[in-house]
Amino acid sequence: MRKLLVIGIGAGNPDHMTVQAINGLNRADVLFIPDKGAKKNDLADLRRQICDRFVTSPKSRRVEFEVPVRAEPTSSYRTTVDDWHEAIAEIYETLIRHELAEDGCGAFLIWGDPSLYDSALRILERVRLRGNVGFELEVIPGITAIQALAAAHATALNRIGDSILVTTGRRLTEEGLPANAGSTIVMLDGKCAFNTLADKDVFIQWGAYLGTPDEIVISGRLGDVGAKIEKVREEARRKKGWIMDTYLLRKSGSKGVGQ
C-alpha cells in the first residue's frame, strides 16, 4: 500500500528541520511541492532549498503542483473553505494515484506543523473517504510559528498557572479577548484584528517571517505600537507580495506582562 508522510518543516528557517523530518524526506520516493503562484514563490523556494540541503536519497524526485486560490469569503466562511478543500482534494488524489507506485512513499512538506491551522490532514481524509485510492498516513511534527514567536521575543508562552488560548484574527474581531485567557496567541490575521480591541493597555508581541532573514519583531503596549505594527506589516507585505505573522496578547496587570 502507498505510504504518505505529512512532514512539518518549521516556520521558515531550514534549521528548524528535525532529524525525524530529514529522515522522512529521505524515505520518500516523491516529494510534493505546492506552488501558490508568483506572489508566494518564496514559500515554494524554501521547500526546494530544504530538499536541496537535506535530501540525499538518489531515488527521490520532486513533483510540483499548483494550489487553487481560495475564493473570497461569501456569507458562509465555512462553505467557501469547504469548496476550496474539495478542489485541493481532487489534486491530491490525482497526485497520489499517478505519481506514486502501489508500494511507493510520498511526502507533503507542511509549513510549521501539520496539526496547527493547516488543512492537509483534513484534505487527505477527504481523499481517503472517497475510496478511489488507498494509503497509510504518518505525521511528522514540526516547529510552529508560535514556538518561533516565543523564541524571537525570548519569552515564555504561559505564566505560572495560566492558560493559553490559540485563536484567529477573525475570532478575535468577533469575540475580543476572553476574560480568563492568560495569554492569547493569534494566527491567520490578515486585517490586524488587534486594533479592534478597546483596551489599548494590552501588551502585544508580534512577529513576521519568523526564523527567516526577513524576520520582523515588535512588542509593547498596544496603544503605543498597534499603528506601527500595522504600517510595518503592510509595507513588508507589499514589498514581498505575501506575509506570515502571528502575535501574543496579554492584558495589562497580568503577572509578568511585558517581560
Disulfide bonds with the S-S distance in Angstrom:
none
